[in-house]
Amino acid sequence: MFTELNSILNTSPDSFTRGEFILVSDRQSDASFLIHHFLSFYLRARCKVCFLGLAQSFCHYSAVSQRLGVSLTQAMEKGQLVFFEGLKECLSVLLPKENNVESEAMNFLRDPPVGLRSLYEFVCSSVIGSGSMEEEGAEQWGPSVLLVDDLSVLLSLGVDVGAVLDFSHYCRALVCSQMQGNMVMLVRCNGEEDDDDDGDEGSEVLLKGLTHQCNLNLHVQGLPTGYCKDIHGQMEVCWKRRQGDAPHMQKNLFQYKVHDKGASFFSRGTSSAVL
């Protein structure tokens, strides 16, 4: 968990806004460090977390979380964390072995027309179950949280961008609106912002659609001036709020540097490397 980012967003594990859809996006950069931040943040906040890890293995997320002072293994054993290991589940469908149970959540790999309904049903069972009455003596958890890293993987697996947007819409309606929990999703765009490359058209449409749905967008990209050893990139923070009947958008730009056990954020041009 990055305390400087908490200060920027005016939040903490003890006090955070419920019902928010937070979109993490990147372009020719890597915003995955923000997913690790939100994972540790909501676990420290004692939320019940459903994490769709589509991009990396459980061992990867566990190792990074350990450096941030959070044990995913313990969270799973206590029932606080439901982890869906997408890479492993894909293999169970694409390379089935005898006596192995195929993942129903990834059945779109075998039967594309079914779409992401089974994956959504997995999310439902994970977060709705957390909202039911706990067994007597069991630990009580806070609001449900859904994290997805990263949604762009579904496009790579052949899912139509419209189906991915529908999936995010239904997840938002369930988690944020119905259950007053929070949702964090990562999406990646590899091309330039004004690039007309058809190969990246799906991710651009996905990014625009999710940007329209979200309440807060953290967009990470490289420095316009190129590589710098002491500044790894910049992050645009875009809040969507309502003032009266009209929507209001507020944007701020920060630069950042990722460390082994965290990240530093600072206003543009104020890093010690440029002063």
Disulfide bonds with the S-S distance in Angstrom:
none
